[in-house]
Amino acid sequence: MLATPKRSRLTAALAAASLLGLGLTAQANQPTDASLEALIAAAQQEGRVDSVGMPDTWANWQDTWADLETHYGLAHSDTDMSSAEEVAKFKAEGENATADIGDVGFAFGPIAVQQGVTQPYKPTTWDEIPDWAKDEDGHWMLGYTGTIAMMINKAQVPEAQRPASFADLAEGDYAVAVGAVGQASQANNAVLAAAFANGGSEDDLAPGLAVFAELAEQGRLSLADPSIANLEKGEVEVALLWDFNALNYRDQIDRDAFEVVIPSDASVTSGYATIINRHAAHPNAAKLAREYILSDAGQVNLAEGYARPIRAEHLTLPEAIAAKLLPNAQYANARPVQDFAAWEQSARELPRQWQSQVLIHQQ
């Protein structure tokens, strides 16, 4: 943990707004007389923030929730669910919202906007977030990136068989777990990564689906959720996960029991974006949560959870935290989504394709 106060950037911004008497009027999605100080006061009056898809063990959310409680008195609860479920929950509950903020995979940010379930808020660090990683009106923005990795149980997979690439998967006799394809962004991106490795693209997932269809035909596609609990129980031999999850789970269970690698032939680098419920019961607390997540302290919290902060170019990570991440050389063939519109459409079609092209072969 940092020895210095975690809300340094937030405190500085608050002091500047207070001393200069400035509201954040450049941000059209906030009241014109609002200031960061007023936002904090309003959030404290609301007293809590309820999230979905932001559990303590994912990307070290626990430290951010603890900071928000310590510094601002915000109580917190989370209900873990997939990106698709988050958007569906916001839509189904409407004005009876029970969740204020969620964290969804990149492809689901635009979907949430299309569904009309979000409200905008641009944090004070808005200009330091790359244009590709945010909605121009502030409805969503990535807080961190992840790259699909392989997490290998060394006790169950002999060293000679341990995969280092998607091409290697076809040659083993171990089971491969990918999770809820069609629902979870992590699983969807694993399919996209496999497509990249086999000549596919954002609008052509067929080569990736073929990888998993072959595993299913061999009886080697595991339907077990690649959760920390299942990994710890030995129910998953090889898992496809975001690097930040794989590294986090490895260190929580037993650092020496698992090997984590970025597929050498190709992988996909994507990220997760916060969305604030249009009908949030605690809208100011949700905005303050986003403000903190994109602050220096919030970004370091995510890095401590093995995620790569979206504002990484504007941060210097403590050495101990930087040492927990994989070497940069492993990411040589990982690439971000280029055709966002195509990937959004492919993600929509993936549930049906997964059923008809992969699970139909499941033994």
C-alpha positions as a printed Julia matrix, in Angstrom:
363×3 Matrix{Float64}:
   0.0     0.0     0.0
   1.09    3.6    -0.49
   2.56    5.39    2.47
   1.36    8.75    1.21
  -2.29    9.84    1.47
  -4.28    8.05   -1.22
  -6.49   10.95   -2.2
  -3.68   13.37   -3.1
  -4.98   14.25   -6.56
  -8.56   14.39   -5.39
  -7.63   16.6    -2.44
  -5.61   18.9    -4.66
  -8.47   19.23   -7.12
 -10.87   19.91   -4.3
  -8.61   22.56   -2.82
  -8.23   24.27   -6.18
 -11.95   24.28   -6.79
 -12.64   25.58   -3.3
  -9.98   28.27   -3.19
 -10.67   29.57   -6.68
 -14.42   29.31   -6.3
 -14.63   27.41   -9.57
 -17.4    25.02  -10.52
 -16.66   22.28  -13.03
 -18.64   24.17  -15.66
 -16.67   22.74  -18.57
 -18.3    19.42  -17.88
 -21.75   19.77  -19.36
 -22.94   16.61  -17.66
 -22.77   18.26  -14.23
 -24.83   21.19  -12.86
 -23.13   24.41  -13.84
 -22.71   25.5   -10.19
 -21.28   22.18   -9.08
 -17.77   21.87   -7.76
 -15.84   18.86   -6.62
 -16.4    20.05   -3.08
 -20.15   20.13   -3.64
 -20.02   16.68   -5.22
 -18.22   15.27   -2.18
 -20.73   16.89    0.16
 -23.65   15.51   -1.84
 -22.1    12.05   -1.95
 -21.53   12.09    1.79
 -25.15   13.03    2.33
 -26.2    10.02    0.25
 -23.89    7.94    2.41
 -23.37    4.86    0.28
 -22.71    3.5    -3.19
 -23.99    0.17   -4.49
 -22.14   -1.48   -7.35
 -22.49   -4.46   -9.65
 -19.64   -6.42  -11.19
 -17.03   -4.78   -8.95
 -16.25   -7.43   -6.29
 -13.39   -7.03   -3.83
 -11.16   -9.66   -5.46
 -11.45   -8.27   -9.0
  -8.68   -5.78   -9.85
  -8.35   -4.91   -6.14
 -11.66   -3.06   -5.93
 -11.57   -3.74   -2.2
  -9.0    -0.99   -1.61
 -11.0     1.58   -3.55
 -14.17    0.77   -1.6
 -12.19    0.93    1.65
 -10.73    4.31    0.66
 -14.15    5.72   -0.18
 -15.42    4.62    3.21
 -12.37    5.89    5.1
 -12.09    9.27    3.37
 -15.73   10.03    2.57
 -17.81    7.79    4.81
 -19.44    5.9     1.94
 -20.79    2.47    2.78
 -20.65   -0.04   -0.05
 -22.11   -3.29   -1.31
 -21.53   -5.21   -4.52
 -23.4    -7.89   -6.43
 -21.07   -9.69   -8.8
 -22.41  -10.37  -12.28
 -21.36  -10.36  -15.92
 -21.3    -7.29  -18.13
 -24.42   -8.36  -19.99
 -26.23   -8.96  -16.72
 -25.26   -5.52  -15.43
 -26.73   -3.73  -18.45
 -29.84   -5.93  -18.3
 -30.27   -5.17  -14.59
 -30.04   -1.41  -15.16
 -32.62   -1.73  -17.95
 -35.02   -4.02  -16.1
 -35.08   -2.06  -12.84
 -35.49    1.35  -14.45
 -36.46    3.96  -11.89
 -36.42    1.3    -9.15
 -32.66    0.98   -9.42
 -30.81   -0.98   -6.74
 -27.36   -0.41   -8.26
 -25.57    2.89   -8.78
 -22.45    1.98  -10.74
 -21.09   -0.96  -12.68
 -17.9    -2.07  -14.4
 -18.45   -3.56  -17.84
 -16.27   -4.89  -20.61
 -15.33   -2.42  -23.31
 -17.85   -3.71  -25.85
 -20.7    -3.26  -23.39
 -20.13    0.47  -22.78
 -21.71    1.54  -26.07
 -24.45   -1.06  -25.61
 -25.33    0.47  -22.24
 -25.59    3.89  -23.86
 -27.78    2.53  -26.64
 -30.02    0.96  -24.03
 -30.41    4.38  -22.38
 -29.38    3.15  -18.94
 -26.42    5.45  -18.23
 -25.78    9.01  -17.15
 -22.59   10.93  -17.98
 -19.88   12.19  -15.68
 -16.4    13.32  -16.69
 -13.81   13.12  -13.89
 -11.19   15.79  -13.38
  -8.61   13.51  -15.03
 -10.7    13.31  -18.21
  -8.01   14.76  -20.49
  -5.53   12.06  -19.42
  -7.8     9.23  -20.57
  -7.06    8.25  -24.21
  -9.8     9.15  -26.66
 -10.23    5.52  -27.74
 -10.95    4.55  -24.14
 -13.92    6.81  -23.43
 -17.32    7.91  -24.64
 -17.1    11.49  -25.85
 -19.93   12.56  -23.56
 -18.63   10.74  -20.5
 -21.18    7.92  -20.34
 -18.4     5.36  -19.99
 -14.61    5.27  -19.79
 -12.06    2.58  -19.19
 -10.42    2.56  -15.79
  -7.9    -0.14  -16.63
  -6.86   -2.57  -19.33
  -6.33   -6.3   -19.32
  -4.83   -8.83  -21.7
  -6.05  -12.4   -22.09
  -3.61  -14.79  -20.43
  -3.32  -18.51  -19.79
  -3.28  -19.67  -16.16
  -1.86  -23.17  -15.88
  -2.11  -25.52  -12.89
   1.45  -26.86  -12.78
   0.5   -29.9   -10.69
  -2.08  -31.04  -13.24
  -0.31  -30.12  -16.48
   3.16  -31.62  -17.01
   5.83  -29.1   -17.91
   6.28  -30.52  -21.41
   2.58  -29.97  -22.15
   2.12  -26.51  -20.69
   0.78  -24.22  -23.4
   2.49  -20.98  -24.35
   0.22  -20.16  -27.29
  -3.24  -20.85  -28.67
  -1.62  -23.21  -31.16
  -0.41  -25.33  -28.24
  -3.92  -25.89  -26.92
  -4.73  -28.44  -29.63
  -1.84  -30.69  -28.61
  -2.52  -31.23  -24.9
  -4.68  -33.63  -22.93
  -5.72  -31.12  -20.27
  -9.07  -29.36  -20.04
  -9.4   -25.66  -20.87
 -11.87  -23.39  -19.07
 -13.0   -20.12  -20.62
 -16.13  -19.19  -18.66
 -19.48  -17.79  -19.75
 -18.95  -16.96  -23.41
 -21.68  -14.66  -24.65
 -22.21  -13.16  -21.21
 -18.87  -12.27  -19.63
 -16.51   -9.85  -21.33
 -13.49  -11.83  -20.16
 -14.76  -14.97  -21.91
 -15.79  -13.07  -25.04
 -12.33  -11.56  -25.34
 -10.75  -14.98  -24.94
 -12.61  -16.02  -28.11
 -11.43  -12.84  -29.84
  -7.83  -13.54  -28.76
  -8.06  -17.05  -30.21
  -9.43  -15.52  -33.42
  -6.51  -13.08  -33.61
  -4.09  -15.98  -33.16
  -5.63  -17.85  -36.09
  -6.08  -15.12  -38.67
  -9.45  -13.83  -37.53
 -10.52  -10.34  -36.62
 -13.16   -8.35  -34.79
 -15.69   -9.14  -37.5
 -14.53  -12.73  -38.07
 -14.57  -14.84  -34.92
 -14.85  -18.12  -36.83
 -11.15  -19.06  -36.39
 -11.45  -18.47  -32.64
 -14.68  -20.43  -32.34
 -12.99  -23.27  -34.21
 -10.33  -23.51  -31.49
 -12.97  -24.11  -28.84
 -15.06  -26.38  -31.07
 -12.03  -28.63  -31.46
 -11.54  -28.69  -27.69
 -15.2   -29.56  -27.25
 -14.93  -32.41  -29.78
 -11.93  -33.75  -27.85
 -13.87  -33.54  -24.59
 -11.38  -30.98  -23.32
 -13.57  -27.87  -23.08
 -14.27  -27.39  -19.39
 -17.55  -25.75  -18.46
 -16.22  -24.93  -14.99
 -16.12  -21.25  -14.16
 -12.45  -20.17  -13.98
 -13.06  -18.57  -10.58
 -10.54  -18.42   -7.78
 -12.59  -20.96   -5.81
 -12.56  -23.52   -8.63
  -8.88  -22.91   -9.34
  -8.04  -23.39   -5.69
 -10.01  -26.65   -5.57
  -8.1   -27.95   -8.6
 -11.18  -28.06  -10.81
  -9.49  -26.02  -13.57
  -6.36  -27.23  -15.34
  -5.86  -24.38  -17.83
  -7.9   -21.2   -17.7
  -8.18  -18.27  -20.06
  -8.41  -15.11  -17.98
  -7.49  -11.46  -17.96
  -3.88  -11.16  -16.85
  -4.87   -9.17  -13.77
  -7.22  -11.92  -12.62
  -4.76  -14.71  -13.36
  -1.89  -13.01  -11.5
  -4.13  -12.09   -8.59
  -5.56  -15.6    -8.25
  -2.09  -17.14   -8.56
  -0.71  -15.07   -5.71
  -3.77  -15.57   -3.53
  -3.72  -19.36   -3.88
  -0.04  -20.26   -4.26
   2.4   -18.32   -6.41
   4.43  -21.47   -7.13
   1.44  -23.63   -8.05
   0.46  -21.78  -11.23
   2.14  -20.45  -14.33
   0.72  -17.38  -16.05
   1.65  -16.53  -19.63
   0.4   -14.24  -22.37
  -0.18  -16.38  -25.5
   2.84  -15.85  -27.71
   1.01  -16.09  -31.04
  -1.57  -13.4   -30.22
  -3.81  -11.99  -27.54
  -6.2    -9.11  -27.1
  -5.79   -6.12  -24.85
  -9.06   -4.59  -23.83
 -10.45   -3.05  -20.69
 -13.33   -2.35  -18.37
 -15.4     0.79  -18.14
 -17.5     2.25  -15.37
 -21.14    3.0   -16.15
 -23.31    5.07  -13.84
 -26.96    4.06  -13.66
 -29.27    6.66  -15.17
 -31.64    6.09  -12.24
 -28.99    5.63   -9.53
 -30.35    6.05   -6.02
 -26.97    7.51   -5.03
 -25.83    9.34   -8.19
 -23.34   11.67   -6.5
 -21.71    8.81   -4.64
 -21.41    6.97   -7.96
 -19.78   10.01   -9.58
 -17.4    10.38   -6.66
 -16.52    6.69   -6.99
 -15.66    7.23  -10.66
 -13.69   10.35   -9.73
 -11.64    8.33   -7.26
 -11.16    5.37   -9.62
  -9.59    7.7   -12.22
  -7.47    9.58   -9.66
  -3.8     8.67   -9.07
  -4.68    6.79   -5.89
  -7.5     4.85   -7.52
  -5.3     3.95  -10.48
  -2.57    2.67   -8.16
  -5.2     0.59   -6.35
  -6.07   -1.08   -9.65
  -2.41   -1.69  -10.45
  -1.99   -3.31   -7.05
  -4.73   -5.67   -8.23
  -2.58   -6.48  -11.28
  -4.62   -4.35  -13.7
  -2.88   -1.89  -16.0
  -4.19    1.63  -15.26
  -5.68    3.52  -18.18
  -3.69    6.59  -17.09
  -0.46    4.61  -16.87
   1.5     7.19  -18.88
   0.74    9.78  -16.22
   1.67    7.57  -13.26
   4.82    6.24  -11.65
   3.94    2.99   -9.96
   5.69    1.97   -6.74
   8.4    -0.59   -7.52
   6.75   -3.32   -5.45
   3.53   -3.0    -7.43
   5.26   -2.81  -10.81
   7.15   -6.02   -9.93
   3.89   -7.95   -9.59
   3.06   -7.53  -13.28
   4.28   -9.68  -16.18
   7.31   -8.56  -18.22
   6.46   -6.22  -21.07
   8.09   -8.62  -23.53
   5.24  -11.09  -23.07
   2.84   -8.57  -24.59
   4.68   -8.3   -27.91
   1.87   -9.9   -29.92
  -1.07   -8.64  -27.88
  -3.09   -5.94  -29.56
  -6.13   -3.82  -28.73
  -9.43   -3.87  -30.54
  -9.16   -1.77  -33.69
 -12.61   -2.07  -35.23
 -14.86   -1.24  -32.29
 -18.11   -1.26  -34.25
 -17.35   -4.7   -35.67
 -16.42   -6.09  -32.27
 -19.61   -4.73  -30.75
 -21.65   -6.51  -33.42
 -19.66   -9.73  -33.03
 -20.15   -9.65  -29.27
 -23.9    -9.42  -29.82
 -23.87  -12.48  -32.09
 -21.47  -14.52  -29.96
 -24.03  -16.16  -27.61
 -25.83  -17.8   -30.55
 -22.58  -18.73  -32.3
 -21.14  -20.27  -29.13
 -24.19  -22.49  -28.77
 -24.41  -23.52  -32.43
 -20.71  -23.82  -33.28
 -19.05  -24.9   -30.03
 -21.38  -26.33  -27.4
 -23.07  -28.52  -29.98
 -19.82  -30.53  -30.02
 -19.5   -30.74  -26.25
 -19.07  -34.34  -25.1
